[in-house]
Amino acid sequence: EAGVTQFPSHSVIEKGQTVTLRCDPISGHDNLYWYRRVMGKEIKFLLHFVKESKQDESGMPNNRFLAERTGGTYSTLKVQPAELEDSGVYFCASSLTSGRYNEQFFGPGTRLTVL
Amino acid sequence: AQRVTQPEKLLSVFKGAPVELKCNYSYSGSPELFWYVQYSRQRLQLLLRHISRESIKGFTADLNKGETSFHLKKPFAQEEDSAIYYCALSGSGYQKVTFGIGTKLQVIP
């Protein structure tokens, strides 16, 4: 079974440009999470989808970030316009909405560099 | 506010020596505690969680509510244990995970 996939693996853009990151969760996983790790800091939560609905977007840094999950399958995270401080590794994770434990399965991450 | 503290960014031990990775947390209520691991060139993966009280790859972690700690231990380190270990917590249900900064474990042959 394929795990969580993310595209692209790396992205280098200039300040002011737009970038869209994509996450494909494990098939059947209704929960989808986005996290970010800025260099030297902890992995921080951005937001949580349950199917196509935003369950918790308390971690989104500002309105330059827009996340969507149309149809409850894959998700995109768009940064527009990108700033230098947006550089980091963006992780996606998914989990089932059944079972006793919330085991989140992580993707490999997208490394974003804003110049 | 929920917080996870890992005091050591790097821990070096010799092969065969005991390992203890420290983790303290703050949370209002009863969190779920986890240890995640990231081996070189691999993705982040769950190592163990406190609810299941399991031993994975020889690692165990005991939740001490009085000291709000969840230290990860292994009696004899192996070279393949070299990785970055993240302590994490979550509220009940399917909530977000809060991570510590991670401890890089280096096992010296």
Chai-1 contact restraints between the chains, C-beta under 6 A:
chainA,res_idxA,chainB,res_idxB,connection_type,confidence,min_distance_angstrom,max_distance_angstrom,comment,restraint_id
A,N31,B,Y94,contact,1.0,0.0,6.0,A-B,restraint_1
A,E42,B,F99,contact,1.0,0.0,6.0,A-B,restraint_2
A,E42,B,I101,contact,1.0,0.0,6.0,A-B,restraint_3
A,I43,B,F99,contact,1.0,0.0,6.0,A-B,restraint_4
A,F45,B,K96,contact,1.0,0.0,6.0,A-B,restraint_5
A,H48,B,K96,contact,1.0,0.0,6.0,A-B,restraint_6
A,N102,B,S90,contact,1.0,0.0,6.0,A-B,restraint_7
A,N102,B,Y94,contact,1.0,0.0,6.0,A-B,restraint_8
A,E103,B,L46,contact,1.0,0.0,6.0,A-B,restraint_9
A,F106,B,R43,contact,1.0,0.0,6.0,A-B,restraint_10
A,F106,B,L44,contact,1.0,0.0,6.0,A-B,restraint_11
A,P108,B,R43,contact,1.0,0.0,6.0,A-B,restraint_12
